[in-house]
Amino acid sequence: MSREGANKVRVDINVTADTKALLDGIIAHELEEDRCNDRPERSKSEILEMVLRKGYNAWKDQVHKA
């Protein structure tokens, strides 16, 4: 899903080293999947946005179950 032309803002965050390592692992895995599945390679920013959106959706689903 490309979001070209969408308004973008820069977000600076501080995370633990463990969280950074997890995010780096997700990025590496997703880039490898792009290469192996002959997909256009996404940017790190696009992958991080995907992770945040999926995390938000999981959080939202959990909140509405309660």
C-alpha positions as CSV (number, residue, x, y, z in Angstrom):
1,M,0.0,0.0,0.0
2,S,1.7,3.2,-1.2
3,R,0.7,6.4,0.5
4,E,2.5,8.7,-2.0
5,G,1.2,12.2,-1.9
6,A,-0.1,11.8,1.6
7,N,0.8,14.6,4.1
8,K,3.7,13.3,6.0
9,V,5.1,14.6,9.4
10,R,8.3,13.7,11.0
11,V,8.0,11.9,14.4
12,D,11.0,11.7,16.7
13,I,10.7,9.1,19.5
14,N,12.8,7.6,22.2
15,V,12.6,3.9,22.6
16,T,14.5,1.3,24.6
17,A,17.4,-0.6,23.0
18,D,15.2,-3.7,23.1
19,T,12.4,-2.0,21.2
20,K,14.8,-0.6,18.6
21,A,16.2,-4.1,18.1
22,L,12.7,-5.5,17.6
23,L,11.9,-2.8,15.1
24,D,15.2,-3.4,13.2
25,G,14.3,-7.1,13.1
26,I,10.8,-6.3,11.6
27,I,12.3,-4.0,9.1
28,A,14.9,-6.5,8.0
29,H,12.3,-9.3,7.7
30,E,9.9,-7.1,5.7
31,L,12.6,-6.0,3.3
32,E,13.7,-9.6,2.8
33,E,10.0,-10.5,2.1
34,D,9.9,-7.8,-0.5
35,R,13.0,-9.1,-2.2
36,C,11.9,-12.8,-2.0
37,N,8.4,-12.1,-3.2
38,D,9.4,-9.9,-6.1
39,R,7.6,-6.9,-4.6
40,P,8.8,-3.3,-4.8
41,E,11.1,-2.6,-1.9
42,R,9.4,-0.4,0.7
43,S,11.2,2.2,2.7
44,K,12.0,1.9,6.4
45,S,9.5,4.7,7.0
46,E,6.7,2.8,5.1
47,I,7.4,-0.3,7.2
48,L,7.4,1.6,10.5
49,E,4.1,3.2,9.5
50,M,2.7,-0.3,8.8
51,V,3.8,-1.5,12.2
52,L,2.2,1.5,13.9
53,R,-1.1,1.1,12.0
54,K,-1.2,-2.7,12.8
55,G,-0.4,-1.9,16.5
56,Y,-3.1,0.7,16.6
57,N,-5.6,-1.7,15.1
58,A,-4.7,-4.4,17.6
59,W,-4.9,-2.0,20.5
60,K,-8.3,-0.7,19.2
61,D,-9.7,-4.2,18.9
62,Q,-8.5,-5.0,22.4
63,V,-10.0,-1.9,23.9
64,H,-13.4,-2.5,22.3
65,K,-13.5,-6.1,23.5
66,A,-13.4,-5.0,27.2
